[in-house]
């Protein structure tokens, strides 16, 4: 994979936000699409390959690619997922506010400095000269923790027009010290509850019984603490069958991150 330039679209499937669905989409990519995109990658990287040379477009094992993606996610990304989701949540809040206050024009203007809205064209700071015609299909905006310096777009014009842009990232020393700051702000028990929920966030939330067991408090005390956290907008709760499942909100994650 290059550090910049062309990246095969098959590695950024449309099923964003759901790892399993995204990996299924990667694995189901038609052979002709794989051959076309890997061939384009080889052409873009001609002369830059090491001793191993370029992969043959007809020899790519998608099952191996999917296993590698899943392993990389579990080992490298999952431990930091609550923090990354929190920072993406900050950006979603910002764009939602811009949309409510100024409509579509306000939303597009909020993408500065990465993009400039000059009706009817959105001009994007992009590494190559390119025109993308929406043709009435709309534009999907995707805030990305991993997008760096400038936005990027899908290369295939037949896919859903998509603009991936960088989210603002706080200084890492602030994020690292956020747990201590949350404890001073909320108290040790409520901060511990938020940390438990943040750690379970990628698995769909946590029940009251689980929280009480991990934090080490009585159920009656937990009920009071959860009510306070909900009233402050730091936790959300929903009924799932006979259980109530709790999850940390983007605001709760931002407090944990010390943003």
N, C-alpha and C positions, 0 to 999 in steps of 0.2 A: 504493500500500500504506500503510495507517495505521501509526502508531507504536505504537498499542495498540488494543484492541477486536477486532472480528471479523476473521478472516483466512480466506479460502477454503480449505477442506480439500484441494482439488485441488493446492495448492502444497506440501502435506506428505504425499506418498504413503507407503504402507506399506513400500515397498522401501528402507528406510533402510540406509545404509552402502554402497550401490552407486549411484554417480552415474548411470551409464548406464541401469540399471533404473528408477531414480527418474524420470529425464527421459522414458523411454518411457511410464511410468505417467501422467505429467502430460499428455503428448501424446495419450494414448488416452482421456482423460476424455470420457464421453458428452456430447453437446451439451445435453441436458436438465439434466445436473448443472451444467455451466458456467453455463447461463442462471439456474438456481436460486441458485447461490452468488454470482455476480456481482450478481444482483438484490438479494440479502441484503446484500452489501457496500455497494451504492449506498444502500440504505435506512438502514444503520447510519451511513453517512457523510453523510447528507443535511444540506445547509447548510454542510458543511465543505470542499466542493470549490472549486478555483480557477476561473479563467476558462474552462478547457477543459471543465468540467462532468463528468458521470459517463459512464463507458463504457457503450455499449449492450450488454446481456447477450447479444444475438444476433450481435454483431460482433467477438467476441474471437477473435483469431488464435492458436491454441495453438502452431502452429509457430514463430511469432515469440516467444511466451513461452518456449518451450524453448530457442531460440537465445540469448535474453537471459540465461536462467539459466545456460547452459553458458559463455557468455562471461564473465559475472560471476564464476563459480567459478574459471575459468582465470586471470583477471586479478587478482582481489582475494583469493581464499581459498587457492588452491593453494600460494603461497609460504609460508603459515603453517600448512599442514595438519599437518605433523609435530608442531608445538607443540600445536595444538588436540587432535589425537588423543592426545597424551601426557597432557593434562589430563583428557580424558574417561576415559582409562585409569586414572588415579588414582581417579576416582569409581567406576568399575567394580570396582576392587580393594576399595574401602571397602565397597560394597554386598555384594560376595561374602563378605567377612569377616563382615559383620553377619548374612548369611543362614546361613553355616556355624555361627556361634556361637549364634544365637538363633532360627533357623528363619524362617518367613515373618513372625512377629511382630517379630523382631529387625530384619529388613529394612525393614519398614514404619516401625518406630520410628526407624530411622536417617535417615528423610527429614525429621525435624525440623531447623530450625524451619519448613520450608515446609508440612509436613503433620503431623497428629496422629492416631495410631491409637487409636481408642476402639471396641473390638470390639463389633459387626461393621462399624463405619463408619470409613473413612479421611476425616478432615476436612482439607480443603486450603485454604490461603490463596489465595483466588481473587477476581478483581475483580467477579464477579457471583454472585448466589445461583442455585445450580444443583444438581440431583441427577443422578448417573449411576448407573444400575442395571446391574450386571454380568450378571445372569441366567445365571450359570454360565460366562461366557465368559473369565473371568480378566482381569487388568489388565497391560497392557504398560507397563513403566517405561522411559523414554528420557532418559538424561542428555544435556543439550544445552549446548554452548559458547555458543550465542546466546540461550538463554532468560535473561531478566533479572528479578531481584527476586522473582518468584513463578512457580509452575508454570502450565502451560496444558494444555488438553485439546482433542481434536477436537470440533467443534461438532455433527457429524452423529451422532445416537445409534445409527444402524444400523452404523456403522463399528466396528472393533475398539476396545474401551475402552483409551485411551492417555493416560498422564500424562507430559508432558514437563516436566522440572524443571532448574533451573540447576546446573551444576557449579561447584565452587569454583575461582577463578582466582587464581594467585599474582600478586604485584606485577610489573608489566611490567619494571621495572628489574632484577629478579632473573632473569627469563626472558632478557632481553637480554644479561646478563653470564654466562649459563650456560655458553657455549662455553669461555670462559677458565677458569671454575671446573672444568669437566670435564677440561681439559688439565692443570690442576694436580693433580687427583685421580688421573687414569688415565694420564697421560703423553700427549705430543703425538700419537703414532702411533695409540693406541687411541681417543683423542678424535676424531681425524680420520676413523677408520673409522666411528665412530658417526654423525658428521655426514654422511658420504656415504650411509649407510644411511637416515638420517632424511630426506634429500633425495629418495631414491628410493622411500620407503615407499609413497606413493600409487600407484606403478606396479607393486607386487607384489614388491618385494625386489630383490636385486642378486647377481650371481654373483661368485665369488672373483676371476675374471679382471678383471672391471670394477673391483672394489674396489682390487686391486693396481695397476691402471693409473692410477686417479684419485689414489690416495694416494701412489703412486710408491715402492712397496716390492716386494721380491722375493716370489715365491709362497711360498717356504719360510718367510720371516718372517711373511707374512700368516697361514699355517696356525697358527703359534704364537700370534699375537695373537688370532685368532678363537677359538681354544680357550680362552684366558683370559677373553675376553668372554662366551663361552657359559657357562663355569663360574660366572661372576659373575651370570648371569641377565640380562645386558644385550643379548644377541643370541640369536636362534633361527635354526636352519638346517633346511632340508628338501630332499629330493631331488626334482627336477623333470626327469624324463627322464634324460638323461646329465649334467645339471648339478646342482650343489648351490646353492640359492638362500638367501640370508641376509636377515634382516629385524631391525630394532631392536625391542626389547620395550618395553612401557610403562615399565618401570623404567629402561631406557636413555634413553628420551625425558625422563623426569623428571630424570635427572642432567644431560642436556644443557640442560634448561630452568632448572637451578639451583634446582629446587623444594625 
